[in-house]
Every structure is written in C-alpha cells, then in structure tokens.
C-alpha cells in the first residue's frame, strides 16, 4: 500500500494539464439534478453526466490526453489497446482525430454496439475470449510486432489525469460537496477523480463502487497489492476487469475512503430510475455509483453528493430489461 510519504503517480497539476489538452476537444458535460432523487435519498445529488461525453463515456478524456501527450513520431507508429468497449471507442476516436492508426483488442462477448462503434471510427478490432485469454499479452504482442505504443485502459498516469478532469469540472461547478461517488473498474477514473477532488476539496469523502461479485478493488485495498480475481459474469461489463491497476491502487489506497459493491439488480434499478426520472439513458456500469446511493450502500442523508454517471453505451436488450423492471423510479 502507498505510504503517506510516497509520491503518487500523478498530482493536481497533471489533471490541470489534461484539462488544458482537452479544452475544446472533450465535451464539458452537464451536472444534472433531480428533486425526485433528492427526496428519495434525503440528500442533494449532483450527477456528472459523462454518458453525454464523446463516444458516450468518460473514457474519451483519458484516451485523448494520453495519446496527444506522446511525441508525434511515436504516435505515427500507431496505438494498441485492450478494452471491453468504452476505452476501445475512446482510443479509436482519439486516434482518428489525431490521425493515428489504432488496433483494439476486444472480447468476443463485448456489446455489439461498442464493437461496431469502435470499428466505425476506423480502428482495427482483434477479438479474444476474456475468460480464457490474456488481453495484455495479446496487446503487447501486437504492439511489439507493429512498433506501436500500448495505451492501457486505466493503469497509466496520463490516462488517469484525463479521467480526473471529470471531478475537476464537477467541483468547479459545485464546490461544496460532502461526498463523491465514482464507479471503479480498473481504477483510472476513481484514481484520477480522487487526485483532483482531494486537491480541490480537502476532507471530501470519496467512495468507489464496483460490481458486488468482483472484489478486485476491495481486496487490493485490504491487501495493499494488486489482486487478480476471476472475471465476473455481470451486466456491469465496463467493470469486468480482473484487477485494478498499480497506479490507481497507489492513489485509491491513500485518498479513497472506501469501495462498496452493487448487484446487477441494483444497477438495473438505477438505469430504470435515470430513464424514467431524469430521462437519461445510462449503462449499468455508468449507473453503478447512483445504484450504490439508491441501495443505501453509501450514507448520504443530509449531504451534498456528487455522483459520476460514467457511460451510456447500453445494449438495447439490457435497457429493455431495466425499463420493464418493477420498482421505484
């Protein structure tokens, strides 16, 4: 575990640099509020709408910043990454904008909407079996063969700095938050947001949310080291990574108060609530932070709470399943 004297892999200045590189490129997404959600939770909720970001997820921020930060000669040799979908689309679009060839390693069971969108931005898609094959090994082999650079989905300081602009923007708009709740898959978003938030609002409670059946973040925090867990079968496909990254863990173990788990059912209820109450279409992973709040996994009564809605690329059948569920909303 990172000690209090060990330098973190990034700081608030890195997030500020990322904000400058993204200005005029990434959307400055709105912060949404809902009286009905406030009444239901007994709190004041401020929803950072990253499902309205380019490619429909926060991932564009980190991908664009990391790729644009590479020397031009390095970029020209191409980019390789591995992702279940949102980072794949982000790298594909960022590479298109920067005129860089991109190869994306994606699982065969990734949502078709994400695969098609990735290919639509001009990237080459290479499939693999997420339950039996090592996506890092495949990506590393392709990068070596092609002389390309690997831009991982989360374990990279520039990627994390880009993701940290989510919290930076939220706190620029709503400075007096008491709690910030953020989804965690590989930890890039949570780690980046924690760095930005801790600098801008010292004392802010920061909570991460992962699938209930995947304890990668919780076990890593408890043990102080990266723990690889079996890939969970969950509708929260954006959080199916088997571990969190080394760089994110260094930040999360120091700056994040706790990580909690949410079930698929709670996430679907949050997707339904967002659609019926705020008229927003958000994917289960993107709604996981709100799911934790609505399910009582985070104490928010009487608090001003920032909630990151991290993505909106939901398959039609999953959205239909959420909308036809019974329950409050």
CORSUL-V626089 format. One record per pair of residues at least 4 apart in sequence whose C-alpha atoms are under 7 Angstrom apart, sorted by sequence separation. I is the first residue (numbers start at 1). J is the second residue. D is the distance in whole Angstrom. If there is no record, write none. Layout:
i->[I;I]
j->[J;J]
d->[D;D]
This chain:
i->[2;10;11;12;13;14;15;16;17;18;19;22;34;35;36;37;38;52;53;59;60;61;62;63;64;65;66;70;71;72;73;75;83;84;85;86;87;88;89;90;91;92;93;94;95;96;106;110;111;112;113;114;115;116;117;119;129;134;135;136;137;138;139;140;141;142;143;144;152;156;157;158;159;160;161;164;165;166;167;168;169;170;171;187;188;189;190;191;192;193;194;195;196;197;198;210;215;216;217;218;219;220;236;244;245;246;247;248;249;250;251;252;262;263;264;265;266;267;268;269;270;271;272;273;274;275;282;283;284;287;288;289;290;291;292;293;314;315;316;317;318;319;320;321;38;51;52;53;55;70;83;95;110;118;119;128;143;154;184;220;244;262;274;275;282;292;293;300;314;38;51;54;82;95;119;143;154;184;198;220;274;275;292;38;50;95;143;183;220;274;50;182;219;232;231;92;231;216;231;271;33;194;216;230;271;33;216;229;271;32;33;228;229;31;32;228;31;32;88;227;268;271;31;32;226;267;270;290;30;31;190;214;226;289;29;30;104;106;108;213;226;289;29;103;104;105;106;107;108;226;267;270;29;102;103;104;105;106;107;108;267;270;78;79;80;81;82;83;84;101;102;103;104;105;106;107;287;29;78;79;80;81;82;83;84;107;286;29;76;78;79;80;81;82;184;267;286;75;85;89;96;163;164;179;180;181;182;183;184;185;211;266;286;27;84;92;96;163;167;178;179;180;181;182;183;184;216;217;262;286;27;59;63;64;166;178;179;180;181;182;183;216;217;26;59;63;86;89;93;160;164;168;211;216;236;283;57;85;89;92;159;160;163;164;167;168;210;235;262;266;282;283;60;64;85;88;92;105;163;167;234;262;282;283;59;63;92;160;161;164;281;282;283;154;160;164;221;282;154;155;55;105;154;26;55;260;22;218;22;21;239;18;238;236;237;207;212;235;236;206;207;208;209;210;211;212;272;206;207;208;209;210;211;212;271;272;205;207;208;209;210;211;277;82;185;209;269;276;185;268;184;185;186;185;273;82;186;187;191;272;81;186;187;80;185;186;188;191;187;191;194;194;80;87;80;79;80;81;77;78;79;80;81;82;83;77;78;79;80;81;82;79;209;209;209;155;154;155;156;66;155;65;66;155;65;62;63;62;65;62;62;62;131;61;62;61;59;58;183;183;182;181;48;178;179;180;181;182;178;179;180;181;182;177;178;179;180;181;177;177;18;18;15;19;10;14;15;9;15;15;10;84;15;12;11;12;12;113;111;1;1;51;9;8;8;34;2;1;2;1;2;58;41;57;58;57;56;57;56;43;56;43;51;42;43;44;45;46;47;48;49;50;51;41;42;43;44;45;46;47;48;49;50;51;43;44;45;46;47;48;50;51;45;47]
j->[6;14;15;16;17;18;19;20;21;22;23;26;38;39;40;41;42;56;57;63;64;65;66;67;68;69;70;74;75;76;77;79;87;88;89;90;91;92;93;94;95;96;97;98;99;100;110;114;115;116;117;118;119;120;121;123;133;138;139;140;141;142;143;144;145;146;147;148;156;160;161;162;163;164;165;168;169;170;171;172;173;174;175;191;192;193;194;195;196;197;198;199;200;201;202;214;219;220;221;222;223;224;240;248;249;250;251;252;253;254;255;256;266;267;268;269;270;271;272;273;274;275;276;277;278;279;286;287;288;291;292;293;294;295;296;297;318;319;320;321;322;323;324;325;43;56;57;58;60;75;88;100;115;123;124;133;148;159;189;225;249;267;279;280;287;297;298;305;319;44;57;60;88;101;125;149;160;190;204;226;280;281;298;45;57;102;150;190;227;281;58;190;227;240;240;102;241;227;242;282;45;206;228;242;283;46;229;242;284;46;47;242;243;46;47;243;47;48;104;243;284;287;48;49;243;284;287;307;48;49;208;232;244;307;48;49;123;125;127;232;245;308;49;123;124;125;126;127;128;246;287;290;50;123;124;125;126;127;128;129;288;291;100;101;102;103;104;105;106;123;124;125;126;127;128;129;309;52;101;102;103;104;105;106;107;130;309;53;100;102;103;104;105;106;208;291;310;100;110;114;121;188;189;204;205;206;207;208;209;210;236;291;311;53;110;118;122;189;193;204;205;206;207;208;209;210;242;243;288;312;54;86;90;91;193;205;206;207;208;209;210;243;244;54;87;91;114;117;121;188;192;196;239;244;264;311;86;114;118;121;188;189;192;193;196;197;239;264;291;295;311;312;90;94;115;118;122;135;193;197;264;292;312;313;90;94;123;191;192;195;312;313;314;186;192;196;253;314;187;188;89;139;188;61;90;297;61;259;65;65;285;65;285;284;285;256;261;284;285;256;257;258;259;260;261;262;322;257;258;259;260;261;262;263;322;323;257;259;260;261;262;263;329;135;238;262;322;329;239;322;239;240;241;241;329;139;243;244;248;329;139;244;245;139;244;245;248;251;248;252;255;256;143;153;148;148;149;150;147;148;149;150;151;152;153;148;149;150;151;152;153;151;288;289;292;245;245;246;247;158;247;158;159;248;159;158;159;159;162;160;161;162;231;162;163;163;163;163;288;289;289;289;170;303;304;305;306;307;304;305;306;307;308;304;305;306;307;308;305;306;161;162;161;165;157;161;162;157;164;165;161;238;196;195;195;196;199;315;315;224;225;282;247;250;251;278;250;250;253;253;254;310;294;310;311;311;311;312;312;300;313;301;309;301;302;303;304;305;306;307;308;309;310;301;302;303;304;305;306;307;308;309;310;311;304;305;306;307;308;309;311;312;307;309]
d->[6;6;7;6;6;6;6;6;6;6;6;5;6;6;6;6;6;5;5;6;6;6;6;6;6;6;7;6;6;6;7;7;6;7;6;6;6;6;6;6;6;6;6;6;6;6;7;7;7;6;6;6;6;6;7;5;5;6;6;6;6;6;6;6;6;6;6;7;7;6;6;6;6;6;7;6;6;6;6;6;6;6;5;6;6;6;6;6;6;6;6;6;6;6;5;7;6;6;6;6;6;6;7;7;6;6;7;6;6;7;6;5;6;6;6;6;6;6;6;6;6;6;6;6;5;4;6;6;6;6;6;7;6;6;6;6;7;6;6;6;6;6;6;7;5;5;7;6;7;6;5;5;7;6;6;7;5;6;7;5;7;7;6;5;6;5;5;7;6;5;5;6;7;6;6;6;6;6;7;5;5;6;6;6;5;6;6;7;5;7;5;6;6;6;6;6;6;6;5;6;6;7;6;6;7;5;6;5;6;6;6;5;6;6;5;5;5;7;6;6;6;6;5;7;7;5;6;6;6;6;7;6;6;6;7;6;7;7;5;6;7;7;6;6;6;6;6;5;6;6;6;6;6;5;5;5;5;5;5;6;5;5;6;6;6;7;6;6;5;7;6;6;6;6;6;5;6;6;5;5;5;5;4;5;6;5;5;6;6;6;6;6;6;6;6;5;4;6;6;7;7;7;6;6;6;6;6;6;6;6;7;6;4;6;5;6;7;5;5;5;5;5;5;5;5;5;7;7;7;6;7;6;6;7;7;6;6;6;6;6;6;5;6;7;5;5;7;6;6;5;4;6;7;6;7;6;6;5;5;6;7;6;6;4;6;7;7;6;7;7;6;5;4;5;7;6;7;7;7;6;7;6;4;6;6;7;5;7;5;7;6;7;4;6;5;6;6;7;6;6;6;6;4;6;6;7;7;6;7;6;6;6;6;5;7;6;4;7;4;5;6;6;5;6;5;5;5;6;5;4;5;5;5;5;6;5;6;6;6;6;6;6;6;6;7;7;6;6;4;5;7;7;6;6;4;6;6;5;5;7;6;4;6;6;7;6;6;6;5;6;6;7;6;6;6;5;6;6;6;5;5;5;5;7;7;5;6;6;6;6;7;7;6;6;7;5;7;6;7;5;6;7;5;6;7;7;6;4;6;6;7;4;7;5;5;6;7;7;6;5;5;6;7;6;7;6;6;6;5;5;5;5;5;5;6;6;6;6;6;7;6;5;5;6;6;6;6;6;6;6;7;6;7;6;6;5;6;7;6;4;6;6;6;7;6;7;5;7;7;6;7;6;7;6;7;4;6;6;5;6;6;5;6;5;5;6;6;6;6;6;7;6;6;7;6;5;5;5;5;5;5;5;5;4;6;6;6;6;6;6;6;4;7;6]
